[in-house]
């Protein structure tokens, strides 16, 4: 791609490079804290001639709760929060591009006139009003639509449970970095419900996917519109 020095791409790089560094730092911190508890057990049982089973019992008695927080609970909270921020940043960049076009072009279609919401509104506006060949035929956009399902669930529902027949479940099984686990059968609806969690790769994958998509979108913008 020709280096256009567009405000759109510069903003994208700045924001998502920072998010990537933060995501890596968070995962490294979580891993270091987990190992810290393991090292403490080795240090505190040194010279006591404990068997491996006795070390595990000592660990469970003294550090199990804190260890599980850093191994399971805290990663889920941090990854979910970071993902919501990643998605929000993506949406804000798309909307800022729409507003830039709305301000520059004498077009009858206004952003507020569209009934759509979020990234769908941006997609429709950029295609119809700004006449940009929006790259919604690329694999990255398909992945982003799955992120949209997951984001909406986190933002409006909050649970980590979904029905096997839902659009959320379809998004989960088609998204890298999400683990789906069979949970229970709903006694009322007889639906199979799944629990799911985000892995350490999820946020990094989301950042890379979204950044790649915005790179493709930037390449479609006429250079005179993005200076």
N, C-alpha and C positions, 0 to 999 in steps of 0.2 A: 504493500500500500504506500502511495506517495505520502510523505509527511506533510500534513496540512496545517499542523499546529492549531487545530480547532479547539475552541474552548470546551466543546463537548468531550472530545477524546482526552484532553488534558485533565479535565475534571474526573473522567472515568478512571484514568490511570492513578491519579492522586488518591482518590477515595478507596479504590479497590486494592491498591498496593498496601495501603495502611491496614485495611481489613484483613488482608492475607497475613501480614506480619502479626497482627493481633491474634488471629486464629491459631497460628503456629505457636505463639507464646503461651496461649491458654492451654493447648494440649501438652506442651512441654512442662508447664507448671503442674498440671494434674498428674502426669506420669511421675514427676519428681517427688510429689507429696506421697503418692502410693508407695514408691520405693523407700521413702524416708521411714515409713512405719515398718517395713520389712527389715531394714537395716537396724532399726532400734531393737527389734526382737533379738537379732543376732548379737548385738552388742550387750544387751542386758542379760542374755543367757550364756554368755561366754564363760567358760570355766565351770559351768554347773552340770556338765555331762548329761544334758537333756537329750532324750531321743527326739526324732523328728515329730512324733505324735505329741510329745510333751511341749515342744516348741509351738505347735499349732494350738494347743490348749491354752498356753500362756498368751499367745497372740489374741485368741478369741476373747479371753478374759479381760485383757487390758486395752486392746486397740481395735477390735473388730468394728465397733460402731463408727469410729472416725475413718477407718480404712474404707469401709463401704460407702461412706459419704463421698470420699474423693474418687472412689472407683465407679460408683453408680449414680448416686443422687446429684452431686455437683456437676458432673459432666452433662447430664440431661438438661439441667437448668441453664448452664452456660451455653451449650450448643443451641438450644432452642432460642435463647435471647439473642445470641449472635446471628442466627439465621434470620430472625425477624428484622434485625438491623440491616443485614445484607439485602434482604428483599426490599425493605423500605428505601434504601439508598438507590437501588435499581429503579424503583418506581419514581422516585424524585427526579432522577436524571432524565427519564423519559418525559416526565411532565414539564421539566424545565426546557427541554427541546421543543415540545409542543407550544409552550408559551412564547418561545423565541420566534417561532414561525407565525403564531397568531399575531404577534406584534408587527412583524415585517411584511406579511402578505395581506393584500386586500382581498380577503376571501370571505364569502358569506357564511361559511361553516365556522362556528366558534366552538371552542372546547366545551363550554358549559351547555351547548345545545345538544350534545350527544348524551344519550340515555345510558351509555355504558359506564363502567367504573374501572378504576385502576389501570392495569397494563392493557386491558382490552380497549379502554377509551383512547389511550395513547396510540395503540396500533391503528385503530379506525381513523383517528384524526390525521396521523402522519401519512396514511395511505390516501385518504379522500381529500383532505384539505391541503396538505403540504405536497401531495403527489410524489412522495418518496417511495421508491420500490422497497417497502418494508420487508426484511428477510424472514418472513414467517414460514418459509418452506425448508428451513435448515434444521438439523437435529437439535441444535441449542434451544430453539424456540419451543420444540416439543418438551424438552426437559424443563424449561421455564414454566410451561403450563402446569406441569406436575408440581413444581415448587409452589405455584399459585394455590393449588389445592391444599398442600401441606400448610402453607402460610395461613390461609383462611381458617383452617381447622384450629391451628394454634391461637390465632387472634380472636376467634369467635366462639370456640368450644372449650379448648384448653385441656381436654382429656387426651390420653394417648391410646384410646380405644376406638376402633372403627368396625363397621359391618363389612363382611366379605363381599357384599353386593354393592358397596358404595363406590363413588368415583374416587374418594380418598384412598381406598384400598388399592384400586387400580394404579393410582399415582405412586403409592408407596412401593409396590412390587416392581415398578418400572423406574425407580430412582436409585442410583448408586448411593451407598452410605446410609441406607435405612434398613433396619432389621425388623421384619414382621414376625410375631410369635403368636401361635394359636393360643387363645386365652380361655374363653368360656362359650357355652351355648346359651343364648338368651332364653330363659324359660317362658317368656311371654310371646316373643316373635319367632322363636326357634332359629334366629339368625346366628351364624357363627361370628363371634367377635374376636378381633385381633388386637393385641398390644403391639406397640412399635417404639423403637428408640433410634436416635441418631448416633452414628458411629463417629469416630474421630476424623474420618475422611470426608464426612458429609459437607461441612461448611467450606472446606478447601475446594471440594468439587463444585459446590454452588458458586463460589467466587470465580473459579476458572471458567465455568460455563457461561455465566452472565457477562463476564469481561469479554470473552470470545464473541458473544452475540453483539455486544455494543461495538466491538471492533468492526464487525460485519455491517452493522447499521451505519456507523460513521463513514464507512467506505461508500455508502449509497447517497450521502448528503452532498449536494453540489458545493464545491469549495467556497463559492462566494457567499454562501448562507451560514458559514460556521466560523468565520474569522472573528 
